[in-house]
Structure formats: C-alpha cells, structure tokens
Amino acid sequence: MTETLHIVGGGMAGSEAAWQAAEAGVPVVLHEMRPTVGTFAHQTGDFAEMVCSNSFRSDDDEQNAVGLLHWEMRAAGGLVMAMADRNALPAGGALAVDREAFSQAVTERLRAHPLIRTEPGEITTLPRDGHWIFATGPLTSDALAQAIRTETGTDSLAFFDAIAPIVHFDTVDLSKAWFQSRYDKGETEEERKAYLNCPMNRDQYEAFIDAILAAPKAEFHEGETAGYFDGCLPIEVMAERGRETLRHGPMKPVGLTNANDPARKPYAVVQLRRDNALGTLYNIVGFQTKMKHGAQTEVFRMIPGLEQAGFARLGGIHRNTFLNSPTLLDAQMRLRTRPNLRFAGQITGVEGYVESAAMGLVAGRLAAAEILGRSLPPPPRETAMGALIAHITGDADARTFQPMNVNFGLFPPIDARGGRRGRKDRYKAYTDRAKEALQAWLA
C-alpha cells in the first residue's frame, strides 16, 4: 500500500503540492487550520485564497520570467494555473483572476479528487515519522513557527507585509476617473475596462503625499522591527523615501491619457484594477498600506474620483515569516536535520503567488517520487522553477537572504557567442532554453 503524504497549509503551495502528488498516484491528507483557526488576512476557509492582490502578473512567456513560470506550470499540469486561466479577468498583458471564483474552483477540484482527503485543524508540531510538506506560508501559526525555531536552532527571519484596499465600483465618480489599460494594452471593450484611472494635478499630488506622511500608522509590538519586501512596500514607506517616489512607482502617469480631459496630462495617476468577474470591485494598484483604518478612508477619498468611495476592504499589515532556506533546506526541499519534512511556498523565501505555487508543484512531485521509490532530481536550473529552487537552497547568501520573485538574474547566463545580444533576444533565449529543459525534466 502506498504511503500517505501529509501537507500542512492549503494556500497556493499546499494546494498545488496536493494536486501534483495525488495525480502521481500518492494518497494525500491536506491539513488546513482555517476557518477553525483564522488569520489576520484570510476571510474564508477555502484553499488558495488570494489576499494581497488578484494578479499573477505578466503572462508573457517569451520576455518575462514570471510569464515563463506560468508556462512551466501549465506544462506540468498545474492546478493553480488551470483554475487561474478558467477564472481570468481582462488585465492587459497580465493574468488577473476573480479571486473568489478562483479559490472556490481550486477548493472544489481538491475536494473532488479521490486520493485527496482534507482535514481541518491546526498542526503545531513537526512530526518525527511519515512524509510531510509544510506550506504554511507567510502567516504560519505562532505554535508551529515556534516548533520550527526549536528544530532549526535559529529564529525564522521576519518582515512585514501590507495589503491594499478594495473599492466598490459603483462608488467611483466616472466624470473624473476613466477606463484605460496602460499603453492601451488589450483590444476588447472588456479588456479596456480592466483598469480605472484617477488623475491628479501637482497640487493634489503634493497634498496627498502630505496626508500620507501625516496619517497615523499601525504600531509594531515591542521588539519588532519592520523589514519590508521591496516588491510590496506600503505607500507611506515609499513616500518617506522621497516625495516623487510614488509618482515614479504605482502612481506613474505614463502610457495614460485622461479621457475626460485629453489635452491635460496628469501629474500622477492612481490605478484601480478589476478584482472580480462582475466588475463590482476594484483594488487600488500598489497601495499596500499600514495606515490606520480611519485615516485610510480620509486619505484615499482625496483621490479625484474616489471622494465618495465605499471600501469592501481596507488595507492592513501583518507579520510575514520565512526560513533561512540556504542553510536549512537541501536541493530536494527537505529540512537537512529532518529529511522526512519538506517545505514549500513563501515560507521557503520565494515571493509571490505564482512562485509559491511553483514551489508547491515541485515539492509535491519530489515527495511523490520519493514515496513511490523513484529518483527525481529538482528541475534544471535553466528553468524558472529550477532557478528558484537553486536560489533558495544554495545560491543565495544566507547572511543576507530575503524573499525573492522569479527573475532572469537567477538563471545561468546565456552563452553570448556569435555577438552581443539585445535584451529582447536575450530574454527569448532564456525562455527557449528553459522550455526545452523543462520538457526534458517532465519526460
């Protein structure tokens, strides 16, 4: 009888790991503490619930590393990508999803699989026996985090993550805001309505920055210091780095023309991205925040078009925990001191929904192969999945290890023989090489 694989955590990584192992013929028990034990950010007990954003970022598999990761996961029969494609929303060149429909679809597929059994409740210890994958993500419970610290002999690194607010569409003033994807990406009317834009002149922008800087912020507990991941900085942290930082970041006005006043170029633009298939909710792009809730409503209603905004969710901040994986995990994603335990997802030090799901995909396949008595190496480092695993299990400097999105800087360099390559040709060479290597690994 085939041994059972236990997976702790039903987020992106745990859901994908469970699917991959079950599809390989291994019985799986998927443990999820929600909704019995809640978290700061989650609202349901569904699997693969999206919290910070509804976007999987670029879907370009020839010029973008995360788009290549999408391609690799599709090629490997990934559940997360299949359900993302099924519940996709118009988003220009990006892949965004209806977050509730996506999570419900993942949950239904997992619960319907004959080899997957779901078990509610919190796991608070590291088992000595059996095959386990821990994919508890950035909101690992205090009890389990302490068990990991006790086993590894070192504190898990911590930083703080913020989530952006969501606005009810019917409260947006369309005499001031307009529909447009940056650089007019998207050909259909639905694609053009993927983004709403709210313009600011210089005086409005300066007043907005003043209000952000003056607003009361969430306080940390004694002894905690904030170290943010640069890809998800709160807007007030960006504003503190310089008054123009936001205008050159999430509020950049380039590639946009105000349909309500075409002759006047906005000084800054706040973008909102469609958050569900009905088009009733829009999230404010790049507006993660640690401002207190009362201050958020006052500050965000300074944005032209959002003066009467109703918020389905305000922003917030939470602690995010991850392992020092270069010192703790081997190339098979196993804990060096306890090889019956694997880790996957954001707790390993990757950042982003897609990266987390990809690490779950690999962990599920590696664990299944081990249980079935087969030899399976990790994906080649020329692939996006392999580059991420190589980074977190050895390439990164353990002394300065921080969460990382997939990017071409993690890949082995491309042979430049035959002349210097331009960036476009170089990226295409990376993706061509990766696809060939992944297909060989899958075979």
N, C-alpha and C positions, 0 to 999 in steps of 0.2 A: 504494500500500500504506500502510495506517495506521501511523503511528509508534508505537513501543512506549513505555509508561510504566514506569519503574523505581521501585519502592517499597522503601525500606530500613526494616526493622523489621516483625515480624509480630505485634505486640501488638494492642490494641483498635483503635487508629487506623489502623495499616497494613493490618490485615485488612479493615476497613470500606472504606478507600480503594481497595484492590484490587478488592473486590466491586463497588463503585459504578462504577469505571472500566470493568471488564470487562462489566458489564451494559449500559453505554452503547456497547459495541462496540469498545473500545480494548484491544489486547493488553497484558498486564501481566506483568512479571517481579517477583516478590516475593522480596526478599533477606532472609534471617534467619540471624543468626550462631549461634543456638542449634540443636542442642546442641554443635556443634563448638567454639564459644566460650561458656562458661557465664557466669552472673551470680550474684551473692550470693543473690538471692531466688528465681529460677526453678528449677524442678525437672525440667522436660521440654523437649522441642523443639517442642511443639505451639504453634499460633497462638492468640492471645487468651488466654494463660494468666493466670488470676487469682491474685494474690499476697497482697495486703493484706487482702482481705475477699471474701466471696462475695455481697455485696449491691450491687444497683443503686439502693438507697434507695427513696424513695416512688414509687409508681406512680399517684398521684392527679394526673390531667391537668387538673383544674379549679382546684385550690387550692395546687399545689406546682410550683415551677419545674422541678425535675428530672423530675417526672411529666410535665410538658408536653414536656420534651425527649424522653422516651420516646415520646410520641405523635407528635412530629415525625419521629423516626427511623423509626417504624413506617410512617408515611405516605409516607416517602421510600424504602420498600423496603429498610430497613437489615438487613444480615445479622446483626449483633450482637444486635439486639432480637429478631429472629425466632428465633435459637438460644437466647436467654435465655428467651423465652416457652416454647419447646419443652422446656427443661430446668429450669423453675421449681420452686422448693420453697415450701411454705407458709411465709409470713412476715408474717402480718397484712396491713397495708396497704402493705408494701414488696414489692419484687421481688428475691428472692434465688434463686440457682441452685446446682445441683450443679456445682461448679466444674470437675471433671474431665470430666464428660459434656458440659458446655457447650463447653469448649476443644476436645475431640475432635470435636464436631459442627461447629464453625467450621472446623477443620482439614480435615475430610472434604469440606465444601462447597467450600472454596477449591481443594483439590487436584483436585476433580472438574470444575471449570469449564474449558471448552475454551479460553478465552482467558487463563487464568492459568497461568504456569509458576513454580514455586518453585525457588529457587536458594540452597543453604546457603553459609555463609561470611560473613566479616566485611568490610564496606566501610569503608575507613579514610581515604578522601579525598572531596573534593567535586568531582564530575565537571564538566568545562567544557562538555560537549555533552550533548544529549538532554534528555528530560523526566524529572525526578526528584521524588519526595516522600520526605522524611526524617521518619520517625515512630518514632524510636528510643527515645522515652520517657525516664523518669527514670534509666534505667541505661545511657545512651549510653556506648559503649566509650571508653576513655581516648584511643585513637588518633583516633577520629572527633571526639570533643569537642575535641581539640587542633586538628584541621583546621578546625573551626567557629570556634574562637577566633582562629586565624590569619586567616581570611577576614573575620571581622566586626571585628577590631581591638579587641575588648573581651572581658573574661572573661565566660563564661556565669555567671549567678548560680547559687548552690548553696544548698541547705538539706538537712536530714537527715530521712529518713522511717523510721518504725518499723512492724513488722508484729506482729500479735497471735498468741498461741499457739492451738493446736487440741488439744482433749481427746477421748480415746476415750470414747464414751458409756457403754460397759459398765463403766467405772471410776468413774462418778458414783454417789454414795450417794443414792438416791431417798427414803430415810427423812428426809433433810434438804432436798434440792432438790425442786422441783415444776415441772410444766409449766404455763405461762400466758403468753399474749401481753399486753403492757401494755394496760391498759384493756379486756382481753378481746376484742381485735380478732381476727376470724376465727371462723367459725361451725362448721366441721367439726372432728372429732377430730384430723385430721392438722394442721390449722392451729393448733390449741391446743398441739400438740407442737412447734411451730416454735421455741419458746424454753424453756430451762430456767432456773430462778431459784434462787440460793443466798443465803439471808438472813444478815445479820449484826446482832448487837446492838451497843450502843455500845462496850462494852469490846473486842469482837472487831474492830470497825472501827478503833478507836484503835491497837490492837496491829498491825493490818495496815498502817496508814499508817506507823507507826514502822519496820516491817520494810522497806517500800518505800524509805523515805528512807535507811535504813542499808545497803541492799544494794549490792554493788559494781556499777558500771555500765561499759558499753563505753567505751573511751577513744578520742579522736579523734587523727588523725595531727597531727604538728606543723604549725602554721599554719592548721589547720581550726577554724572556729568553727561552732557549731550554731545554725541558724535554722530552727525548725520551722514547718510549715504548721499553723495553728491547728485545722484540722479533723481532724488525725491526730496529736495530741500524745501522746508517751509518758506512761504513767500516773505515772511518777516526776516528770516535769516539771509535771504538774497538781498532784501532791501538794506539790511545792515552792512552788507559788503560794498554798497555804493548805490547812489540814487538812480543810476542808469542801468543797474544790473537787471531789473525786471523788464525794462524796455528792450533789452538785448537778449532776453530769455523768453519766458512764456507770454510776455506782452509785446513781442516784436510786431511792428506793423507791416512788414514786408510781405509782398505777394497778395495783398488785400486791397480792394477798392470799395469805399463806402457807397453802397447802392442808394442810400438816402441823400448823399451829398458827394457825388463823384468828383467834383472839382477840388474838394478839400482833402488833403492827405492827413489821415490821423497821425497824431504824435505817438500814440500807443494803442494797442487793441487787446481787449480781453476776449479770448475764445472760449466757447462752450461747445462740448461735443455731445452729440446724441447718445443717450445712455440706455435706451430701451427701444424695442421694435415699434411700440406705439408712438414714439416721438413725444411722449409726455414729460420725460425727464432729460435734463442736460446737465453734465458735470462741468465744472469750471476748470479748464485745462491748466495743469501745472500749479494749481492754487492750493497745494497742501498747506496746512496751517496749524499752529499751536495757539492761535488767539482764543481767548475765552468766548463762549458761545454768544453772549450778549454783544460783545464787541464785533464779532463776525457779521451779524446782521446789520449793524450800523455801518461798518466799513464797506461791505460788499454792496450795500444799497447806494453807495456813492458812485458806482459804476453806471454810466449812461445806459439806459435800457433796463436796469435792474433796480430802479428806485422803489418798485413795489414787489420785488422778488419774494416768492414764497419758497422756503427751503425744505426739500424732502429729507435732507441730511446735512448737518453742519460738519465742518472739518474737526479733526481731533488728532491727538498724538498718543503714541503707545511705544512701549519698550520693545525692541527687536533683538533677539538673541541668536547667535550663531557660533559654531565651533571654530577653533583654530585648526581647520582640517589638514593643512600641510604637515602638522606634527601628529595628528591623531588618526587619520584615515589612510588605508593602503589603496593601491590602484583599483581594487575591487570594491571600494567604498565601504570597506569593513573597518570597524574600530580595531586598531592594532592590538590592544590589550584584550579584546573580547571579539574574536572573529565571527562569532555567531550573530553579531549585531551589525547591520548596515545602517547608514544614514543617507537621506536623500532630501532634495529640495533646498529651501532657503536656509535651513539650519546648517547646511554644509558650507555656506558662504557664496552661493550664487544669488543674484538679484533679479527679480522679475518673474512674472507668471510663467512665461514660456521656458525660461531657464530652469525654473523649479520643476515644471512638468517633465522637461527633458531629463533631468537627473533622476526623477522617479521612473521614467521609462527605462533608463539604463540599469538602475538598481533592481527593478523588477525582473529584467531579463537575466542579469547576472545571478541573482538569487535563485531564479527558476532553474538556470543551467546547473548551478551547484547542487540543488536538491535532486535534480534528475541525473546527476553523475556525469554531466558533460563539461567539457572545458570551453570556456568562452572568455576571451580577453576583452578588455574595455574597447570601445570604438577607437579607431585610429585617430591619432591626434591631429591629422589633417582635416577631420570632420569638425563641425561645430560642437557636437556632443563630446567628442574626444578631447577637443581643445579645452572645454570647460573642466572636464574631469582631470586632465593633466594639470591645469592651473590649481585646482583646489586640493589635489593630492600630492603636490610636489613642486610644481614650477614657481608658485608664489612664495615670497619671502615671509616666513612665519612671523617675523618680528613686526611686520607692518601689514599683515593680512587684513583685508577689508572686503566686503561684498562686491561682486563684480558681475556686470552684464556681459553677455557674449559680445565679442568684437574681434575684428581681424588681427588686432595686435596680439591675441592669444595664439594665433595659428603659426605653424612653422613658416618661415619666409618662403616666398615663391622664387624659384630659380630665375634670375634676370638675364640669363644668357640669350643672345640674339638682340640685345638692345634694351634700353631703359623703357619700362612700361609706364604708361599713364595710369592714374588712379582707377579709371573705369576698367581698363584692360586688366589691371592687377586684381581688382575685386572679382572680375569674371573668372580669372584664372584660379583664385581661391575657391570659388563656388564650384567650378567644373571639377577641380581636383577632389574636393570634399564629396561631391555626389558619387564620383567613381569609387572613392574609398569606402563610403558608407554602403553602397550596393554590394561591394565585396564582403564587408562585415556581415551584412544581413544574410548573405548567401551561405 
